[in-house]
């Protein structure tokens, strides 16, 4: 049977109910052979119900994602604030350490400067004493030489 008209003629010409049932069964068999995916087809109502369920699930997933995103944002903000506090504490600690080291260096530099001043003063005193040690005898010698010249003249 190739068409609906042939099916109609076969049903109309069937002598009894049993033959009609056989013709109908054969038509269904050919239909299933021709369209093997026919049992998998859905109705519009089934398709609409599936679509609505999927939309509901999508909305639920969106809501869950939004909630999770907000939780993550809150966690990230908390972590950032905690890290900021830790960084500030570390910066203050480093500032204190740097100030302490600067004060130590200042003290060391002042001590070195005082030591150098003392050494320079000592060197100047030695030089002055050495000059005086040579200058005084030379002055006496000069006075003596002048007195000798005055006597000769």
C-alpha positions in Angstrom: 0.0 0.0 0.0 1.5 3.2 -1.1 -1.2 5.7 -0.3 -4.1 6.5 1.9 -6.6 5.9 -0.9 -5.3 2.4 -1.3 -5.6 1.8 2.5 -9.2 3.1 2.3 -10.1 0.8 -0.6 -8.5 -2.2 1.2 -10.5 -1.5 4.3 -13.7 -1.0 2.3 -13.3 -4.2 0.3 -12.4 -6.3 3.4 -15.0 -9.0 3.9 -14.8 -9.2 7.7 -13.4 -7.4 10.7 -10.5 -9.8 11.0 -9.3 -8.8 7.5 -9.8 -5.1 8.3 -7.7 -5.5 11.4 -4.9 -7.2 9.4 -5.0 -4.4 6.8 -4.7 -1.8 9.6 -1.9 -3.7 11.3 0.0 -4.0 8.0 -0.4 -0.2 7.5 1.0 0.5 11.0 3.9 -1.9 10.3 4.8 -0.1 7.0 4.4 3.2 8.8 6.8 2.1 11.5 9.3 0.8 8.9 9.1 4.0 6.9 9.4 6.3 10.0 11.4 4.3 12.6 11.8 7.5 14.7 8.0 8.0 14.9 7.8 6.7 18.6 10.3 9.3 19.6 8.2 12.2 18.3 6.6 14.5 20.8 3.4 16.5 20.8 3.3 20.2 20.9 1.9 20.0 24.5 4.9 17.8 25.5 7.3 20.1 23.9 5.8 23.1 25.6 5.9 21.4 29.0 9.6 20.5 28.4 10.3 24.0 27.4 8.6 25.4 30.5 10.5 23.0 32.8 13.8 24.0 31.1 13.0 27.7 31.5 12.2 27.1 35.2 15.5 25.2 35.6 17.4 27.9 33.8 15.9 30.5 36.1 16.8 28.4 39.1 20.4 28.1 37.9 20.5 31.8 37.2 19.3 32.5 40.7 21.8 30.0 42.2 24.6 31.6 40.2 23.6 35.1 41.2 23.5 34.0 44.9 26.9 32.3 44.5 28.4 35.3 42.8 27.2 37.5 45.6 28.7 35.1 48.1 32.0 35.1 46.2 32.0 38.9 46.0 31.5 39.1 49.7 34.2 36.6 50.4 36.6 38.4 48.1 35.8 41.8 49.7 36.4 40.2 53.1 39.7 38.7 51.9 40.8 42.1 50.4 40.0 44.0 53.6 41.9 41.4 55.6 44.9 41.6 53.3 44.8 45.4 53.4 44.9 45.3 57.2 47.8 42.8 57.1 49.7 45.0 54.6 49.1 48.1 56.6 50.4 46.4 59.7 53.5 45.2 57.9 54.1 48.6 56.4 53.9 50.2 59.9 56.2 47.5 61.2 58.7 48.2 58.4 58.5 51.9 59.0 59.3 51.4 62.7 62.2 49.2 61.7 63.5 51.7 59.2 63.2 54.6 61.7 65.1 52.5 64.3 67.8 51.8 61.7 68.0 55.4 60.7 68.4 56.5 64.3 71.1 53.9 64.8 72.9 55.1 61.7 72.6 58.7 62.9 74.1 57.8 66.2 76.9 55.9 64.6 77.6 58.8 62.2 77.6 61.3 65.0 80.0 59.2 67.0 82.2 58.9 63.9 82.1 62.6 63.4 83.0 63.3 67.0 85.8 60.9 66.8 87.1 62.6 63.6 86.8 66.0 65.2 88.8 64.7 68.2 91.5 63.3 65.8 91.6 66.6 63.8 91.9 68.7 67.0 94.7 66.4 68.2 96.5 66.7 64.8 96.1 70.5 64.9 97.4 70.6 68.5 100.5 68.5 67.5 101.1 70.7 64.5 100.8 73.9 66.6 103.1 72.5 69.2 105.6 71.4 66.6 105.5 74.9 65.0 106.0 76.6 68.4 108.8 74.2 69.3 110.7 75.3 66.1 109.5 78.9 66.1 110.5 80.0 69.6 114.2 78.9 69.3 114.4 80.5 65.8 113.0 83.7 67.3 115.7 83.7 70.0 118.3 82.9 67.4 117.1 85.8 65.3 117.1 88.2 68.3 120.6 87.1 69.1 121.7 87.5 65.5 120.3 91.0 65.4 122.0 91.9 68.7 125.3 90.7 67.3 124.8 92.8 64.2 123.9 95.8 66.3 127.1 95.3 68.3 129.2 95.1 65.1 127.8 98.2 63.7 
